[in-house]
Amino acid sequence: MLKIIQKESYLKKLVAYITTGFPDLEFTIDASLALSEAGVDTLELGMPFSDPVADGPVIESANLKALQNGFKLEHLFEASAKIAPHIDTLWMGYFNPFYHKGIDTFITEANKAGVHGFIIPDLPFEEAKPYKTLIEKADLNLIDFIAPTDSKARIEQIVTNAKKFIYLVAYAGITGAGKSEDLQEIITDIKTFTDTPVYVGFGVDQNTAQQKAQGVDGVIVGSAFVKVLLDDSLSNTQKITKISAIAKEIKEKINL
């Protein structure tokens, strides 16, 4: 049986992703607050998008269902205003909505709601530079990504000015694929150039969290939570109970 440890005593951090507006907006708010109580340190509120290229079938399915249910960006802003005062919150989305709505709009709405920044997986480092400048001038963060295929020179280039945390992609591919790669060399390379915390994502769940947390400062978990959201055999209350239990289990395992 897992023991309960006070949130303040944990050393390694847990970032949880859920899809905004799925199964509905009220659920998103309730689930987010429950995850905070369960020990999640940072919440990624996913912005549903029709072509989530970095995500596997689990998160893709939740994206499409949220859109079919009528998700609009205004729903993200509305929910965030109720969530962000209670848990460190980031918006995770693809660049298309940021481009069409305007980065200034997202900056304004994030500051209004108390959201702390953005994760945009399909925005390359070089192309992100002008946006990163605007975002950081507004006291927000744009999270930088490192992939296992990045050279040492590129790692240095990316992480030198990284803020909040660095998103280390555990393998080349899509989320939820469950692949495994030895990341210790790349973790050492990253930490050679920066003191910014390194969090590993992609394929992290209850079974892999302890191993994937080796050498890093935190883990990012998405598909493990979204699978529960997609389980139609569970009521919304049961879904929240289950993702809270998963969060507690992962939080303990990464800190063993």
Stockholm file with secondary structure:
# STOCKHOLM 1.0

chainA/1-256         MLKIIQKESYLKKLVAYITTGFPDLEFTIDASLALSEAGVDTLELGMPFSDPVADGPVIESANLKALQNGFKLEHLFEASAKIAPHIDTLWMGYFNPFYHKGIDTFITEANKAGVHGFIIPDLPFEEAKPYKTLIEKADLNLIDFIAPTDSKARIEQIVTNAKKFIYLVAYAGITGAGKSEDLQEIITDIKTFTDTPVYVGFGVDQNTAQQKAQGVDGVIVGSAFVKVLLDDSLSNTQKITKISAIAKEIKEKINL
#=GR chainA/1-256 SS CCCCCCGGGCSSEEEEEEETTSSCHHHHHHHHHHHHHTTCCEEEEECCCSCCTTSCHHHHHHHHHHHHTTCCHHHHHHHHHHHTTTSEEEEECCHHHHHHHCHHHHHHHHHHHTCCEEECTTSCHHHHHHHHHHHHHTTCEECEEECTTCCHHHHHHHHTTCCSCEEEESSSSCTTCCCCCCCHHHHHHHHHHCCSCEEEESSCSTTTHHHHTTTSSEEEECHHHHHHHTCTTSCHHHHHHHHHHHHHHHHHHTTC
#=GC SS_cons         CCCCCCGGGCSSEEEEEEETTSSCHHHHHHHHHHHHHTTCCEEEEECCCSCCTTSCHHHHHHHHHHHHTTCCHHHHHHHHHHHTTTSEEEEECCHHHHHHHCHHHHHHHHHHHTCCEEECTTSCHHHHHHHHHHHHHTTCEECEEECTTCCHHHHHHHHTTCCSCEEEESSSSCTTCCCCCCCHHHHHHHHHHCCSCEEEESSCSTTTHHHHTTTSSEEEECHHHHHHHTCTTSCHHHHHHHHHHHHHHHHHHTTC
//
